[in-house]
Amino acid sequence: MASAFQVRKLQGMFTAFDADGDGCLRAEDFTALVARWRRLPAVRPGTDLDARVESLMTGWWATLLEAGGRRGDGSVDMGGFLDVVDRLPTMAAEVTATARTLFDAVDADGDGRISPEEHRTLVETWNGRPVDTTGLFELPDPNADGHLTREEFASLWQQFWTSDDPTDPGNWLCGRIPAA
């Protein structure tokens, strides 16, 4: 069961996924999410990365609907979303595969590292709007070297989705956490 901290953190992701703002996730919201990711230069139509992004997002939607679609109307509410998040510690391979795909999508220059600017792109792509990321990158940069490697990103991604410890740096990977 998600803690109050996790609910606060994950409410932001739920809101970001809910493209039409109706308080429920539906297939259309994930179609809109795929469209946002396709705006990134590395995710060009017809590429392998484009196919991976689409497969990833539609796969997570299927998982959400199957495990959290208890409403029976083809939608998932915040409670159903949290039900799936509670299962993520047992889905490490899927979470890591997601991290790999997203890393490739935001590593615009292909140097194998995510810069502060690329991190801003990640946060804004999730949120679907410009976001002030001033001072944010330093929080998940574990060794303060000014970039995230593929391995660091995967670890931080896992932390973001599973951590209940507010001091874990991965909690800041997808943007600011709303105050209590």
Secondary structure per residue as TSV (DSSP state, phi and psi in degrees):
chain	resnum	aa	ss	phi	psi
A	1	M	-	360.0	133.8
A	2	A	-	-70.0	140.4
A	3	S	-	-78.6	170.8
A	4	A	H	-60.0	-38.8
A	5	F	H	-61.8	-47.8
A	6	Q	H	-62.5	-40.4
A	7	V	H	-61.2	-44.7
A	8	R	H	-59.1	-47.4
A	9	K	H	-63.7	-46.1
A	10	L	H	-80.4	-18.8
A	11	Q	H	-60.3	-36.4
A	12	G	H	-62.9	-40.0
A	13	M	H	-69.1	-42.0
A	14	F	H	-57.9	-46.3
A	15	T	H	-62.3	-40.2
A	16	A	H	-64.5	-38.8
A	17	F	H	-69.8	-31.9
A	18	D	-	-78.4	77.5
A	19	A	T	-58.2	-35.2
A	20	D	T	-93.7	-2.0
A	21	G	-	67.8	25.0
A	22	D	S	-89.9	2.8
A	23	G	S	85.6	3.5
A	24	C	S	-136.5	148.3
A	25	L	B	-93.5	137.5
A	26	R	-	-136.5	169.3
A	27	A	H	-54.3	-37.8
A	28	E	H	-62.2	-33.6
A	29	D	H	-65.6	-36.5
A	30	F	H	-77.4	-28.3
A	31	T	H	-63.5	-42.1
A	32	A	H	-65.7	-36.7
A	33	L	H	-64.5	-43.5
A	34	V	H	-59.7	-43.4
A	35	A	H	-61.3	-38.2
A	36	R	H	-63.4	-44.4
A	37	W	H	-66.7	-30.6
A	38	R	T	-70.3	-12.2
A	39	R	T	-76.4	-13.9
A	40	L	S	-74.3	141.2
A	41	P	T	-56.3	-35.1
A	42	A	T	-74.7	-18.0
A	43	V	S	-102.5	65.1
A	44	R	-	-79.5	142.0
A	45	P	T	-53.1	138.4
A	46	G	T	84.6	-4.1
A	47	T	S	-87.3	165.2
A	48	D	H	-59.2	-41.2
A	49	L	H	-65.3	-38.4
A	50	D	H	-59.3	-45.6
A	51	A	H	-64.7	-39.1
A	52	R	H	-65.0	-43.1
A	53	V	H	-62.3	-47.7
A	54	E	H	-61.9	-44.9
A	55	S	H	-62.2	-41.2
A	56	L	H	-61.1	-52.6
A	57	M	H	-66.7	-42.4
A	58	T	H	-69.5	-31.2
A	59	G	H	-66.6	-42.5
A	60	W	H	-67.0	-35.9
A	61	W	H	-62.0	-44.5
A	62	A	H	-60.3	-41.5
A	63	T	H	-63.3	-45.3
A	64	L	H	-61.1	-46.5
A	65	L	H	-64.9	-41.0
A	66	E	H	-66.1	-46.4
A	67	A	H	-90.4	-28.8
A	68	G	H	-117.6	4.2
A	69	G	-	-88.0	47.1
A	70	R	T	-69.0	-11.9
A	71	R	T	-70.8	-25.0
A	72	G	S	77.8	11.3
A	73	D	S	-117.5	18.3
A	74	G	S	78.9	19.6
A	75	S	-	-131.2	164.0
A	76	V	B	-129.8	125.8
A	77	D	-	-91.9	-179.7
A	78	M	H	-59.4	-38.2
A	79	G	H	-61.6	-43.1
A	80	G	H	-66.2	-37.4
A	81	F	H	-60.1	-46.4
A	82	L	H	-66.5	-31.5
A	83	D	H	-58.7	-41.8
A	84	V	H	-71.1	-42.4
A	85	V	H	-58.6	-37.4
A	86	D	H	-60.7	-26.4
A	87	R	H	-86.3	-12.4
A	88	L	G	-60.0	-33.2
A	89	P	G	-58.8	-23.4
A	90	T	G	-92.4	2.1
A	91	M	-	-120.1	42.9
A	92	A	H	-57.6	-39.7
A	93	A	H	-63.2	-42.1
A	94	E	H	-67.7	-40.4
A	95	V	H	-66.3	-41.3
A	96	T	H	-66.4	-40.4
A	97	A	H	-62.5	-37.2
A	98	T	H	-63.0	-46.1
A	99	A	H	-58.7	-42.1
A	100	R	H	-61.3	-45.9
A	101	T	H	-64.9	-45.3
A	102	L	H	-66.5	-37.8
A	103	F	H	-57.6	-49.5
A	104	D	H	-61.2	-35.5
A	105	A	H	-69.5	-36.4
A	106	V	H	-95.2	-12.8
A	107	D	-	-77.7	74.6
A	108	A	T	-58.6	-36.2
A	109	D	T	-93.3	-0.2
A	110	G	-	65.7	24.7
A	111	D	S	-88.1	4.5
A	112	G	S	78.1	15.3
A	113	R	E	-141.5	150.2
A	114	I	E	-103.7	121.4
A	115	S	-	-86.8	170.8
A	116	P	H	-57.1	-38.9
A	117	E	H	-66.3	-41.6
A	118	E	H	-66.7	-34.8
A	119	H	H	-62.8	-42.7
A	120	R	H	-58.2	-41.5
A	121	T	H	-60.4	-42.0
A	122	L	H	-58.5	-51.7
A	123	V	H	-61.2	-44.7
A	124	E	H	-70.3	-33.2
A	125	T	H	-67.0	-44.2
A	126	W	H	-58.9	-46.6
A	127	N	H	-78.4	-19.8
A	128	G	T	73.6	19.5
A	129	R	S	-162.6	162.9
A	130	P	-	-62.0	142.2
A	131	V	-	-136.0	137.2
A	132	D	-	-74.8	112.6
A	133	T	-	-109.3	16.0
A	134	T	T	-54.2	124.2
A	135	G	T	74.9	0.5
A	136	L	T	-80.2	-39.1
A	137	F	T	-59.1	-33.7
A	138	E	T	-63.0	-26.6
A	139	L	T	-68.0	-45.5
A	140	P	T	-91.5	2.8
A	141	D	-	-83.9	92.8
A	142	P	T	-59.8	-32.1
A	143	N	T	-113.1	11.7
A	144	A	-	53.5	37.3
A	145	D	S	-97.0	4.5
A	146	G	S	87.1	8.6
A	147	H	S	-158.5	165.6
A	148	L	E	-116.5	127.5
A	149	T	E	-79.7	168.6
A	150	R	H	-56.5	-42.8
A	151	E	H	-67.5	-43.3
A	152	E	H	-61.3	-44.6
A	153	F	H	-60.6	-44.7
A	154	A	H	-61.4	-42.5
A	155	S	H	-64.7	-44.2
A	156	L	H	-65.2	-37.9
A	157	W	H	-62.1	-45.9
A	158	Q	H	-59.5	-45.2
A	159	Q	H	-60.2	-44.2
A	160	F	H	-54.1	-47.8
A	161	W	H	-80.1	-20.5
A	162	T	H	-119.9	-16.2
A	163	S	-	-75.0	139.9
A	164	D	-	-111.5	6.0
A	165	D	-	-100.8	109.4
A	166	P	T	-58.2	-16.9
A	167	T	T	-87.5	-8.6
A	168	D	-	-67.2	128.6
A	169	P	G	-63.5	-26.9
A	170	G	G	-63.1	-21.7
A	171	N	G	-61.8	-20.0
A	172	W	G	-99.2	4.3
A	173	L	T	-63.7	-34.9
A	174	C	T	-105.4	13.3
A	175	G	S	128.4	-177.1
A	176	R	-	-71.7	148.6
A	177	I	-	-96.2	128.1
A	178	P	-	-59.6	145.5
A	179	A	-	-66.9	154.3
A	180	A	-	-67.1	360.0
